[in-house]
Amino acid sequence: MRIVSPRFPPSLPVSAHGAPVAGSEVKRSFAKRAMSEGNGPTGARSGSRLGGFCHRAASLGARGGCAPWEPSERRHPPRLRALGFQTFNARHLPSPPLGRIAGMTTIYQLPTPALLLDIDRLDANLSQMADKAHRLEVALRPHIKTHKCLEVARRQVELGCRGLTVSTLHEARVFSSHGFNDLTWAFPVILNRIEEARTIAQRCTLRLVVDSPTAIDALEASRHPFHVWLKVDCGYHRAGVDPTSAEASDLARRLADSPTLVFDGLLTHSGQAYRAAGPEELRQIAEHERRVMVELARRLRAEGLAVPALSVGSTPALAAAESLAGVDEIRPGNYAFFDLTQSLLGACQPGDCAVSVWSSVVSRPAGAATCVLDAGALALSKDSGPSHLTLPVFGRLFEDYSAGELSPDAAVEAISQEHGILSQPRPVGTRVRLLPTHSCLTVAHYDEYWVVQGEEVVDRWKIWRGR
């Protein structure tokens, strides 16, 4: 299906060293093309808040040149800039304006199941977290495993993020090849993939995570000057060193004294926030995470070790955090979209959730109090939500999407690979809009987003999933 709006080029021109070029000629040519297609200051969409890109790009071109993007004073306080970390420079243009899809104008013309991305809710969520990071004087390094999307990441860059966090080397490879040059692979380093990580690290700053002497040995043996975080267990008990142990000191000293590796500091993830009973417990978990990291850093510094930075993050904990004193960066991911789980935890409201699944009723057995949807495990995921807060469900029905209201009775209560069982009978052919339980896992089943404003389809964005 042909897209009739100016699209961001798949990749920018590259220098002799393979680095994307974001020079004034690229900006002027893209701006000129966008203006010629009617999306400039006088274009049909110029009055919307999404249509300002072409005007900005034309202005940049008219001035005859533009330096690469740099974070503003407002977004990066002097304390953060003094850390000595590489300033994140996306080296690419801002996101292009959205345009209509040829022959398809509303969600009622989409084949189902379809993954819908509400651009207005997305932008509101991104802005809210960027503002909170600024207010609490920390850098924002969002986790892109939730969205896996270049267009979303570009929006995060425009709001001042310092770098990105990835969960796989595939994500690192894709995003580094599109000009994102400061990435943290926030997963314990996989020893049999160090050479692959080394290849990626030759075109960007790739920061790795370790919590064992074996991993440090393997990285030093590679003879590559990897940036490395020491993973700390702040209460989730999934991975990371015990912050009160001698091992924490020993591994931190090995990294700090390594002749090969660059010690970035301490990193943790408060995954226990997903077991919280509500906002008050989320606040307590966020404060516990902060205190654990600050106290460990204080102990290591008292032992004569330089600890360059502290990195924390989970969306529910950060949604409730009131202070991040002593912390340097945060790494939330799910905040871009939110989902049913986040709303049950109290991190957001259903009306904040930016991703939904558009589905059709395909069967209504005679006499049954249920119906069958075309959205099963491969459209919603098999995550059934926080069992301490709700009965297992795989998604809930929006009763009134524009008002952010969920049906009190209608939920996807059972699934198989392609079938979903809705707890209410609906006529065959009815379309329904579902709020997935876990948006990160739902997104990973799709190849693209249908980007929407209200019920209007305005664009399609690729999801760069893979291993």
Secondary structure, DSSP 4 states (H G I P E B T S, - for coil): --B-S----SS--B-TTS-B---HHHHHHHHHHHHHTT-STTSTTTTSTT--HHHHHHHHHHTT--PPP---TTTS-HHHHTT-PPPP---SPPPPPP-PBTTB-BGGGS-SSEEEEEHHHHHHHHHHHHHHHHHTT-EE--BTTTT--HHHHHHHHHTT---EEESSHHHHHHHHHTT--EEEEEEE--GGGHHHHHHHHTTSEEEEEE-SHHHHHHHHHHT---EEEEEB-SS--SSSB-TTSHHHHHHHHHHHH-SS-EEEEEE---GGGGG-SSHHHHHHHHHHHHHHHHHHHHHHHHTT-----EEE--HHHHHH----TT--EE---GGGT--HHHHHHTSS-GGG--EEEEEEEEE--TT-S-EEES--HHHH-S----TTTS---SEEEEEETTTTEEEEEEEEEEE-SS-EEESS---TT-EEEEEES-HHHHHTT-SEEEEEETTEEEEEEE-----
